[in-house]
Amino acid sequence: MSTATQTPAASKLVTIEALTEFTMASLQRLGVSEADARTTADVLVTTDAWGVFTHGTKGLRGYLRRLKAGGLRAEARPEIATQGPAWAIVNGQSALAMVTSVLAMRTAIAKAKTCGIAYVGVRNSCHYGAAGYYASLAADAGLIGMSMANDVPSVAAPGSRGAITGSNPISYAIPAGKHRSILLDMSVATVAGGKVYAARTRGEAIPNTWLVGADGKPTTDPSGYPQIGALQPAAGHKGYGIALLIEALSGVLSGASVTWQVGNWLWDDGTKPTDHGAAFIALDVNTIMPAAEFTRRVEALVDEIHSAPRADGVDRLFVPGEMEWEKHARATREGIALPSDVVESLRDSATMAGLKLEDYL
């Protein structure tokens, strides 16, 4: 993944199993089925195990709030609304977006195994967590996978005075044989909004590459965000261009809401659906060349990168996702070192679900 998250000092070491059990119990207390709770927990806990704490169980509190209010429906069952041999549109029915998204990617995988490549769009969904989880499902099945979603605008376009697109995540995963899959997960913003919030809370200035002010010009003052200003797009016009592709595939083509029609899953009225859109693409390499040959070629590519000349002081060259997979392996052996802000969010989740966090973690 490319999500270069700065991890605060850890305050609690927990096992994957314990965190999964707590997450499932919290969701089930609000009426979510055991199967759907397990799917959602696996998405969130896997993300924490990768070390991407902004998109893991820290978000559970927000999902529980919407389940209690009714904007997310615990009993809802996502369904395929329309489909063809190599495509489908899934209506999420305001179910938990993790459940809808896993169904959508599995549908794309199944169709790609028949047709070579498949697209599945999603409407009537919500915030789905880390895009990389769904792309990795395809790689685990031996396919190349892509995952993307739209969101309420928070990112400027070059020259705009305010937000034009969402931070719109996009991810790809490529099976890599003896290596773990190559896995990129990125948003189209230069920096996560959470980093701007943190600087605002601390009263600190920010780099002038993070935010534009009300006048559309770069600013080092985070005090007005998000009411004033917008995040800068990654690589300027390049990030903006990618954001519109994601919007077209996730929102426009799927029939979901687009840009300002999308609800803010954290702050808007919890009784109302957010109607996020998402898109999932799977490509079966075996329809183009023998899977064994593809694997050999990807392994050789990774090995070539690993052995390339390095700058002074650099011990290793990484491919996308390699750091996260190593963190995941360590978390499996030793547990996940949860940052203090995640623990506090989980305490709120426990209160909302009528549980005691200490009974689980």
ABEGO torsion letter per residue (X at the ends): XABBBBBBBBABBBBAAAAAAAAAAAAAAAGBBAAAAAAAAAAAAAAAAAGBAAABAAAAAAAAAAAAAGABBAABBBBBABBBAABBBBBAGGBBAAAAAAAAAAAAAAAAAAAGBBBBBBBGBBBAEBAAAAAAAAAAAGBBBBBBBBBBBABBBBGBABBABBAGBBBBBBBAEABBBBBBBBBABABBAAAAAAAAAAGBBBBAAABBBAAGBBBABAAAOAABEBBBBBGEAAAAAAAAAAAAAAAAAAGBBBEAABBBAAABBAABBAGBBBBBBBBBAAAABBAAAAAAAAAAAAAAAAABBBBBGBABBBBBGAAAAAAAAAAAAAEBBBBAAAAAAAAAAAAAAGBBAAAAX
